[in-house]
Amino acid sequence: MKNLFLVSFCVLCTFFSKAQTISTFESLTLSKDTFWDGISQPLGANFSNGNALFPNFFDTSYGGFWTGGWAYSNMTDTITPDYNNIYSARPGKGYNGSINFAIGQQNSLIKLTGAAQGKMVEGFYITNSTYASYSLKDGDFICKKFGGTTGKDKDFFMVKIRKYYGGILSKDSVLFYLADYRSDDSTKDYIVKDWRWVDLTRLGNVDSLTFELISSDNGQFGMNTPAFFCLDNFTTRNSGLSVSKVQQANSISLSPNPVHELLTIHNNNLISTYYTVQITDQLGRTITTIKANSESLQLNVANWANGIYIITIYCNNLVSTQRFIKE
């Protein structure tokens, strides 16, 4: 039975790995500690990596500056806390020690291409830019120090991700907090300084994605928080879900929700001998991965920390992502 479990798990992993394409940005040529911001192709350019297109706009006004879309970089400065350092990631490197990564700003757009066009997106890794991280931590001449002078201000900085599909912008979205000071318990306040996974499977089939940055710190001219974030390992699944498969995937339910102790997962359309359940917390950390082959699976979450968890279920070519609350 143990061998059957391992074989089945490996077969499932092989299926998903073959169906994925990852934009690592490592094939984009850069000299050490430099960046590409579109200056060589001003007034509208783009770069491609994996099965994704990243639009860029470099404005030639006032001596020229990057004003929209995406740039890419291998800058390693984790110290300089000002506008001259917008192309560095707070961890000082790409995800998992890689060299290159992408930098996005307000209302950036990613277009899917090739085999990924109109298909699902697995997700990506995200972190703060060095500039934004220090502005949130210490404040500057525009941005307030998060938490305020007392440390009790309910501040936040987040990215809201929505999809276009068939020319329609969805109302559904995925939110990720790059900084969160909303808890009454100040020990839970945080500013993201490492790479965190953002799961986008719940958005279903995608043509393109939009990235809106939202902050609690706003002024007369809009958001005061530096509108930059870093992205790496953008992962597309080069297969999509038909309408019927989306309906089947959504038939998976959880109860009770919120849950105190025992969470039951109901797979109402069991169409595979085995399915995989992955649970992550709201920071993208994997809590557990389970293989199951019954219509219902029960988990004891009594000792888990209170909060929001994301459960992703892989069943043949179906994917369902839902949230539950542990109280």
N, C-alpha and C positions, 0 to 999 in steps of 0.2 A: 504493500500500500504506500509506503514511504517512497519507493522508487517511482511509482506511478505519479505521485504528487510532484516529484522533482521533474520528471519528464514533461508533464503537462504544463508546469510553470515555465520551463525553458522554452517550450513550443510557443506559449503565449508571449513571452518576452521577445522571441525572435520575430514573431509577427509584427509587434509594435515597433521594434527597432528598424525593420525593413520599411515600414510605412512612414518613417519620420525623416525630415530634413532639418538640420540645425544650422542657423545663421550664427557662426562663431566669430566672424569678422577677421579671423586669423589670416585669410588669404588676401586681405586688403593691405597693400604695401605702404609702410610708413617707416621713416627713420626713427631712431630711438628717441623717446620723449618728445613726440610731435603729434600733430593732429591734422585732420582734413576738415575744413569748414566751408568748402565751396568757393573759396576765393579764386580758384583757377577756372571756375565755370560760373561766374556771377549771374544773378537775375533768374535763377531757376535751373537746378541740376538735380541729380539723384545718384545714389549708388546702390548696387545690388549685392546681396549675399544670401546663399541658400536659395529658397524659393520665396524671396521677399524683396520688395523695392522700397527704398528709404528716400523720399523726396527731401530736397534741401533748397534753401533760398539765402543767397548772400547779397545783401544790399550794398550798392556802391556809393550811397550817400555818406557825407561826413567822413570821408576817408575809407569807408567800407567796413561792414560788420556782418556777422552771421545773425540773421533775424528770424529764421523760421525753419522748421523741419528738423533734420538729423545731421549730426556730424559724427565722425569716428576718431578714435584717439588711442594712444598708448601712454598718455601722461601719467606720471607716478607721484606727483606732488600731493601729499596728504597733510600739508602744513599751512600753505598760503591761503588765508581766509577772505579773499576779495575777488572782484570781477575779473581780474587778470588770470584767474585760475579756474575758469568755468569748464575746462576740458579734462579735468582730473576726476577720477572716481575716489570716493572716500576710502575704500579698501586699498588703494594704491596699485591695483592691478585688475585684470578681468576676472570673470568667474573661474574658480578652481585654479588660480594661479596663471591663467592665460594672459596674453599680452594685450590684444586689442579688444575694444568694446565700443558701443555706440552711445551717443549722448543725444537726448531729446529735449525739446522745450515745449512751451505751451501750444496745444492743439496740433502736435505732430501727428502724422498719418503714416501707416505702413500698409502697402498694397501687396496682396499675395500674388504670386506669379507661378508659371509652370504648373507642375503637378499639384501644387497646393491651392491654386485658384478656386475659390468657391468651396473649399474644404474646411476641416476643423483645424484650430490652432491649439496645440498642447499648452503652451505658455512660454514664459521667459524668466530670466533672473533680473532682478532690479536692485539698485542701491542709490543712495544720494550722491550727488557731486560733492567734491570737497568744499566748494564755495557755499552751496546750500547748507551743508551739514554744520559748518561753523557759524553761519548766519543764524541758524535756528538755535544753536547752543548758546551763543554769546550776544546775539544781536549785532546790528551795525547802524550806519546813519540812516538806513531806510527800514530795515527789518527789525522787529522787536525780538528780544530774548524770549524764547518759548517758556511758558510758565509764568512770565512776568517777574516783578521784583519779589513777590512772595512765593513764587513757585506754584501757585494755585490756579493760575489762569487756564481755562480749558482749551488749550491750543491744539491744532492739528494741521498736518500737511499731507495731502493724499493725491493719488492719481486715479482718475475715473476712466475706465476703458470701455468703449462701446464699439459695436461693429456696424459696418455697412454690408448688406446682403441683398442682391437684386435691386440695388439702387435705393434701398430704404435704410435709414439709420434706426437701429433698434432702441427701444426704451430700456431694455435690460442692460445691465452693466456689471463690471467687476471693479471693486474698490480695493486699493492697497494703500495703507497708511505709511508714508515715509517718515512721519513723526507723529506721535500721539500722546498728548498730555491731558486727555479727557477724564481719566480715572480719578476717583476721590482718593485713591491710594497712590501717593506720589512715587512710590517705589516701582510702580508699573509704567511710569513715563519713559518714553524712549525716542531716540533718533536713530534711524537705521544707518549702520556703519559697515555692514557686511552685505554679501549678496543673498537675496531672498527670492524664493520661487513664487511666481504668480501663475495660478492655474486658470486657463481660459476655456477649458473644455465645455463649461456650462453655456457658453455663448453659441455653441453649435456651429453650423457652416458659416464661413466668413469670406467676403471679398476683400475687405480692408478693415483696419482698426484705427480708431481715434483715441488720443491720449489728452485728457483735460486735467490740468493741475489746479487743485483747490486748496485754499488755506484759510485759517481763521484770522490771519493777519492781513487786513486790507485797508487801503487808504483812498484818497480822492481819485487816484488814477488807476485803481484796481488792486491786484494782489501785490503786497510788499515782499513776500517771500521770494527768493530767487527761483525763477521758473525753469529749473533744469533738473534732470534725473539721468541716470545711466542704465543701460540695458545690455544684456549679453545672452547668448545661447537661445535666441528666438527660435522656437521649435514648432514646426508645422507638421500636421498629420496629413499625409498626401492621400487621404481618403475621407469621404464625407458621410453624412447620415441622410438617408432619404426621409421623407415626411413620416412614413410608417415606422421607420426605425427610431426616429426621434420620439414618436408617441410611445413606442415600446420601452425605450430607455427611461422616459419620464414616469413609467408605471411603477418604478421602484420607489418604495416609500419607507419612512422611518417612524418609529413610535417607541415611547412617547417623545415628544419634542416640544419643549425642553425636557431633558432627562436628568435624573438625579443619580441613578445607579445602573439599571439594565436598559440598554438600547437594543431594540429589535429592528433588523434590516429585512424588509420583505422584498424579495425578487418575484414579482407577480407574473412575469413572463420568462420563466426559466427556460432558455433555449439552448443552453450549453451545459455539458457535464460539470465544468468548472467555471467559476468567475472569480475575479480578483477584486478585493476591496482595499483601497488605500485611504488612510485618514491623515490629514495634515491639520496643524493649527493655523490660526489667522496670520502667523508670521511666515507660513510656508514650510515649516519643519514637519517632516514625516513622523507621525506618532506610531503608526503600526501599518503593516501590510498583511492581509490575510487571504488565503485561498479557501473557497467554499464551493459546495456542490448541492446545497439544499435550498428550498424556497425561502427559508428564514434563517437568519444568523443572529445570535445574541452576543452582545459585548457588555462586559462589566466595566463601566467608566467611573465607578465610585471614587477611585483615587486620583482621577484626572483633575487638573486645575480647572476652575470655573472659566467659562469663556465660550467663544464660537469656534467650532471645528468644521472642516470641509471634508466630506466623504465623496470619493470618486469610485465608481464601480465600472469595471471593464468586463463586458460579457460578449464574446465574439466580436463583432464590429460595432457594438453598441457601447456608448459611454454615457453615464449619468453622473452629474455632480450636484450634490445638495449640501445644505448646511444644517447643523444641529447645534443646540445650545446645551452646554453642561452647566447645571446649577448646583 
